[in-house]
Amino acid sequence: MARRRANKWQLPHRPLGMEPDRSRVEVGADGYDYEVRPIAGARATKTYRCPGCDHEIRSGTAHVVVWPAGLGESAVDDRRHWHTPCWSNRANRGPTRTWS
């Protein structure tokens, strides 16, 4: 007889803040490595300005958060929120704002 899969109430609980790391490292056109983390629309609660197109990323919009690799996620000042297509096409045009 086949075993039944445990339902979500029987699985061990993971403490808050211990979400699996979904970030990936990408090499930019400038030769630097960047950590890229996708943000689901349900988790996007604030409005940000995309450095690729200089338009707002409204709350509830899925996007990516990008920061230079090697600094760790604690480098809050270096993180930038990008529209996903703007980040994917960043090599086709330069950013409208600098990373300074």
Contacts in CASP RR format, 6 or more apart in sequence:
PFRMAT RR
TARGET T0000
AUTHOR 0000-0000-0000
METHOD contacts of the structure
MODEL  1
MARRRANKWQLPHRPLGMEPDRSRVEVGADGYDYEVRPIAGARATKTYRC
PGCDHEIRSGTAHVVVWPAGLGESAVDDRRHWHTPCWSNRANRGPTRTWS
22 37 0 8 1.000
22 38 0 8 1.000
23 35 0 8 1.000
23 36 0 8 1.000
23 37 0 8 1.000
23 73 0 8 1.000
24 35 0 8 1.000
24 36 0 8 1.000
24 37 0 8 1.000
25 33 0 8 1.000
25 34 0 8 1.000
25 35 0 8 1.000
25 36 0 8 1.000
25 69 0 8 1.000
26 33 0 8 1.000
26 34 0 8 1.000
26 36 0 8 1.000
27 33 0 8 1.000
27 34 0 8 1.000
28 34 0 8 1.000
28 90 0 8 1.000
28 91 0 8 1.000
29 90 0 8 1.000
29 91 0 8 1.000
32 68 0 8 1.000
32 69 0 8 1.000
33 68 0 8 1.000
33 69 0 8 1.000
33 70 0 8 1.000
34 66 0 8 1.000
34 67 0 8 1.000
34 68 0 8 1.000
34 69 0 8 1.000
35 66 0 8 1.000
35 67 0 8 1.000
35 68 0 8 1.000
35 69 0 8 1.000
35 70 0 8 1.000
35 72 0 8 1.000
35 73 0 8 1.000
36 64 0 8 1.000
36 65 0 8 1.000
36 66 0 8 1.000
36 87 0 8 1.000
37 64 0 8 1.000
37 65 0 8 1.000
37 66 0 8 1.000
38 62 0 8 1.000
38 63 0 8 1.000
38 64 0 8 1.000
38 84 0 8 1.000
39 62 0 8 1.000
39 63 0 8 1.000
39 64 0 8 1.000
39 65 0 8 1.000
39 81 0 8 1.000
40 62 0 8 1.000
41 60 0 8 1.000
41 61 0 8 1.000
41 62 0 8 1.000
41 63 0 8 1.000
42 60 0 8 1.000
44 57 0 8 1.000
44 59 0 8 1.000
44 60 0 8 1.000
44 61 0 8 1.000
44 62 0 8 1.000
44 63 0 8 1.000
45 59 0 8 1.000
45 60 0 8 1.000
46 59 0 8 1.000
47 56 0 8 1.000
47 57 0 8 1.000
47 58 0 8 1.000
47 59 0 8 1.000
48 56 0 8 1.000
48 57 0 8 1.000
48 63 0 8 1.000
48 81 0 8 1.000
49 55 0 8 1.000
49 56 0 8 1.000
49 57 0 8 1.000
49 81 0 8 1.000
49 97 0 8 1.000
50 56 0 8 1.000
50 57 0 8 1.000
50 63 0 8 1.000
50 81 0 8 1.000
50 82 0 8 1.000
50 83 0 8 1.000
50 86 0 8 1.000
51 80 0 8 1.000
51 82 0 8 1.000
51 86 0 8 1.000
51 95 0 8 1.000
51 96 0 8 1.000
51 97 0 8 1.000
51 99 0 8 1.000
52 82 0 8 1.000
52 83 0 8 1.000
52 86 0 8 1.000
52 87 0 8 1.000
52 90 0 8 1.000
52 93 0 8 1.000
52 94 0 8 1.000
52 95 0 8 1.000
52 96 0 8 1.000
52 97 0 8 1.000
53 83 0 8 1.000
53 86 0 8 1.000
53 96 0 8 1.000
54 96 0 8 1.000
54 97 0 8 1.000
55 83 0 8 1.000
57 63 0 8 1.000
57 81 0 8 1.000
57 82 0 8 1.000
57 83 0 8 1.000
61 83 0 8 1.000
62 84 0 8 1.000
63 81 0 8 1.000
63 82 0 8 1.000
63 83 0 8 1.000
63 84 0 8 1.000
64 81 0 8 1.000
64 82 0 8 1.000
64 84 0 8 1.000
64 87 0 8 1.000
65 79 0 8 1.000
65 80 0 8 1.000
65 81 0 8 1.000
65 82 0 8 1.000
66 79 0 8 1.000
66 80 0 8 1.000
66 81 0 8 1.000
66 82 0 8 1.000
66 87 0 8 1.000
67 73 0 8 1.000
67 75 0 8 1.000
67 78 0 8 1.000
67 79 0 8 1.000
67 80 0 8 1.000
68 75 0 8 1.000
68 78 0 8 1.000
68 99 0 8 1.000
71 78 0 8 1.000
78 99 0 8 1.000
80 99 0 8 1.000
82 90 0 8 1.000
END
